[in-house]
Amino acid sequence: MDFDAGLIDRLRTARRVAVFTGAGVSAESGVPTFRDAQTGLWARFRPEDLATPEAFRRDPVTVWNWYAWRRELIGAVQPNPAHRAIAGLQQRFAALTVITQNVDGLHQRAGSRDVIELHGNIGIDLCFECGRRGQSGAGTEVPPRCVHCNGRLRPGVVWFGESLPPSAWDSALECAQRADIFFCIGTSSLVEPAASLPHTARAAGAVLVQVNPAPTAHDAIAHHVLRGKAGLVMPALLQALERM
Ligand code: OAD
């Protein structure tokens, strides 16, 4: 795969890199999207009956079981060459931060050290009442109970209608503003406010690189559009850099 010499030159001198990722990066691992996982028993539910605070208040058992099912699907997959190449890139720059909309934890499993999870992590529960994170809960009840306040535990992901975790969003914004290069990989970039990050990065002077097999809303503002699957493009880019 050939890359524009201008891109390789810019990568050679870049110090701060941001890598913004979406569902497309995990596609080659076989992580089903929300809708793809809605098979069998789950096909009859509307997304708002499975992934909103109102749904959890109404029927915590169904919502909990839905996430237990998706956690099981995600637990069975492995990071793919795109995750590994992104982790490999971090050796080449003073700072490389991954800003992900994925909740599957695959970037960390591939070795990325600095990961901002804008939509949370499906493997980390928190208390629906007091908000304490990272608990496994008490008792045999479904969902389990918080050991601190006896509230119900919920999955630590962002549901429809909820705002992004403020600290993750602040870090993502700062990262976009400081980046020399901003990669947008495998995201349709339609969901706000995350979709504004590429604009923020570009306005602050970053070179914007789009990696996607299909056109996206951000192609028009990208300096480089690399058309292809992330699992092919990212390892090839890492190799091109290693040859420098
Ligand atoms: P989308 O499903 O909207 O977009 C996936 C993108 O990945 C599309 O642009 C595809 O063309 C691209 N794609 C597919 N296969 C690819 C591959 N092998 N390599 C590279 N790109 C590939 O997913 P997101 O943009 O992540 O939010 O959507 C963002 C959010 O919308 C999700 O996190 C979720 C959803 O509502 C919440 O759950 C809050």
Boltz pocket constraint, residues with backbone or C-beta under 6 A from the ligand:
constraints:
  - pocket:
      binder: B
      contacts: [[A, 21], [A, 22], [A, 23], [A, 24], [A, 25], [A, 27], [A, 28], [A, 33], [A, 101], [A, 102], [A, 119], [A, 158], [A, 159], [A, 160], [A, 185], [A, 186], [A, 187], [A, 188], [A, 189], [A, 190], [A, 191], [A, 211], [A, 212], [A, 213], [A, 214], [A, 215], [A, 216], [A, 228], [A, 229], [A, 230], [A, 231]]
      max_distance: 6.0
